[in-house]
Amino acid sequence: MFNKKSYTVSAIIAILIIVVSAGIYISYKSQLQKIPSVLSDNEVPFVKNTIQDPEESGSVISYTGQVVVSGDYSVDNQTGGEEDLFSGILCFNVDEQSSSKIPRIDGDERSPWFCFNNQNEAKRELNIDNSKNVCTVSGHAQIVIQDYDEFMTASEGSDSTKLKQVISLGTPTVKLCDSQTP
């Protein structure tokens, strides 16, 4: 038989369970809001887009997304033959705090650095002086990069990405070339 007293006790226990569960949920939700996000509002983590045949020379893994990174940029305008593959190319070394945002396949322990695939726009945004008497320019910046190509071949080459926006820019170090007479 069903007894009115046992029904009342069961209802009270059920209500207590619901109240305690709601309290735990509210506490959990408030804790979630206190955890800082690794990505800022304008970031979308990189997602692998394509992979080309790894047997081909120059294999590239492409990623789509947009992240904020900080680090040091540099461009060396000196020319001197084959050993200067990156002469005039603006590149960026990501600092340790941002390094986890740069995509790497398992086992790839290369330092996170890349060159920009939109060189003219990147140089303009980073205020790089392209005068003939400027040999090197370097500095610190926080930037937004978009899409990323990871260069997989162990040879001359670099990862590349698009400079989307400069968030902050430190004072650059500019080294002038020795003046040469014609």
N, C-alpha and C positions, 0 to 999 in steps of 0.2 A: 504494500500500500504506500501511497505517496502521502507524506506527512507535511503539513504546512510549515512546521518549524525547520525541517531539512531543506525545503524550498527556499525559505528566507535566508538561511545560512549559505546556501549555494549561490544565491543572487548577490549577497554581500561579498563573498569571495570573488565572484566574477567581476564585480564593480571595482574591488581593490586591485585585482590583476590589471584591469584596463587603466586605472588611475596610475599605478606604478609604471606600467609600460609606457604610458603617455609621458610621464615625468622623465623616464630614461631616454625616450626619443627626443624630447625637447632639450635635454642636457647634451645629448650626442650632437644634435643639430647645431647648438650654439658653439660647441667645441670645433665643429667643422669650419665655421665661419672665422675662427681665430687662427686657423692654420694658413700661413701665407702661401699663395700660389707661386710655383716656380716660374710660370709664364705670366707675362703681363697681359692686359686686355687686348693689345694688338698683335699677340702672338698666336700662331697655329703651329704646333709641333710638326717637324718634318715627317713625311710619310713616304715610304719607298714607292716610286712611280714606275720605273722600268729598269730592266737590267739587259745589257747587251751581252753577246756571247763572250764569256770570260776568256776563251781561247784567242780572241781577236786582240791585236795590239791596240792599246788605248781604251780598254774596256771602261765603261762609265756606268755607275748606278745613279739614276736621277731621283730626286726627292722633291716633293712639293710641300710648301708651307712657308711660314714667316716667323722669324725669331729675333729677339734683341740680344746682341752680343757686345762685349767690350773687349778692347785689346789695343794692339799697336799696328798702325798702318805704315807702309814705307814704299817708296819708289826710288829706284836708282837709275838716273838718266844717262849714265856713262855707257859708251859703247866700246866694244873691244873684241868682237868676233864671236865664235861659236860658244865660248864659255859664258857669254853674257845672254843666255837664253831669256832671262827675265828683265833685260834692260828696258827701261821705260814702262814696265808693267807695275801697276799699283796692286799690292797684295796686303793681306791682313793676318796678323798672328793673334789668335783668340786667347784671352787670359784664362787662368785656371777656373775662375768662378763661372765662366760661360762655356767652358769646354764641353760639358755634358750635352749641350744643345746642338753640337755639331754631329751629324750622323756618321757612324763608323760601323762597319760590319764586325762581327765577333772576331777577335784576334788581331784586328788592325790597331796597332798602338802608336801610329804616327801622331806627331803633335798636330793639333787642330789649326791649320792655316789654309788660306785660299787666296785666289786672285779674283778680281771682279770681272765679270763678263760684259759689263757696261762701263768700260774704262773711261770714256770721255765724260759721262755723267758723274761717275764716281770721283774723278779728279776735280770736277767742278764743285760737287757737293762738299768735298773735303778741303777745298781751297788750295789745291796743289798748283804751284807755280810751274808752268811748263817752259819758262824762259831757257834759252840755250845755255846761259851761264849758271843754271841751277843743276848741280849734280845729284844731290839726294835730298829727299824730304821725308821726314818721319814724325810721328806723333801718336797721341793716345786719343781714342774716340769710343763712344758708345753709339752703335748703329743698328738699324733694322735691315736684315737681309731676307731675300725672298728666293725660294727655290734653291736647290743645291745639287751640284753634280760632283760625285765622289770619283776621282780618277784612280783606277785600280791597278794600273800597270806600274811595275817597279822600274821606272825610267824617268827621263826628264818630262815633267808635267806637273800640274797642280790641280787641286779641286777648284771649282769655280762657283760663283753665286752672283746674284744681282744686288747691288746696293740700292735699297728702297728709300732709306731716310737716315739722316744724321740726327741723333738725339742730342749728343754733346760732343764737343770738340776741344781738345786741349791745345795749348800753344805748340805749333810745330817747330821742329828743329830743321833748319835749312842749311845745307852745305853747298857753298858756291864752288864751281870748278876753277881750277887754276887758269888764269887767263892765258890764252895761247895766241901768239902772233902769227898772222898768215904767212 
